[in-house]
């Protein structure tokens, strides 16, 4: 299995990061895509990816951390990518849920990162909370692009439009909640070629773990739920979604091993 979106570099893991990785390996996680959220975290993520097999970095400027971003961060991102390998640009995007985030400033950083990804032929990892239409319009303006809408929560029609625009859709812990009927229907009905599985650890705990720190090892439970919703073999679904992640991000077939 490949966890297509987790924040292993987050401070919540500072006390036991290696143990978290070991639990992920034991659960069958063979790779983790880790998107940075702010410039200040790029160096630590690069070091983590260099020392831990199967950790694949992406670098970006998350819309929820506007207070950490600076006017020259887009140029700094270009300079960083000149010197460091990355599987994607991100986490980038727009957030329409947090009301005190400057929308125009979000758009500036978002559109700038889309241009960087397009010019470098890198996929983008996108945050689109209550902003699916705005994100869709932006990726169409900057086409051609490819990437993933992580923790997808839009409509079926929007899902189809994102797929047509070259994007995959990431699903994680929220699908384990029975009340999330619309999300669960999407996992059941969308083509498997469009699906990625994720944990978004340490966020988005699964049903039964509310209030707890999420971990990449929980990807096994996300997989089990998705397979049940699709009425398919979990091993088959793991192979399919992992192949999707490898193709999108250009990942090797190697396993996590230390």
Secondary structure, DSSP 8 states (H G I E B T S, - for coil): -EESS--TTSGGGTTTHHHHHHHHHHTT--EEEEE--SGGGHHHHHHHHHHSTTEEEEE---GGGGGG--TTHHHHHHHHHHHS--SEEEEEEEESSSTTS-HHHHHHHHHHHHHHHHHHT-EEEEEEET-HHHHHHHHHHT-S--EEETT--S-HHHHHHHHHTTEEEEE-GGGGSTT-HHHHHHHHHS-GGGEEE---TTSS--TT-TTS---GGGHHHHHHHHHHHHTS-HHHHHHHHHHHHHHHHT--S-----
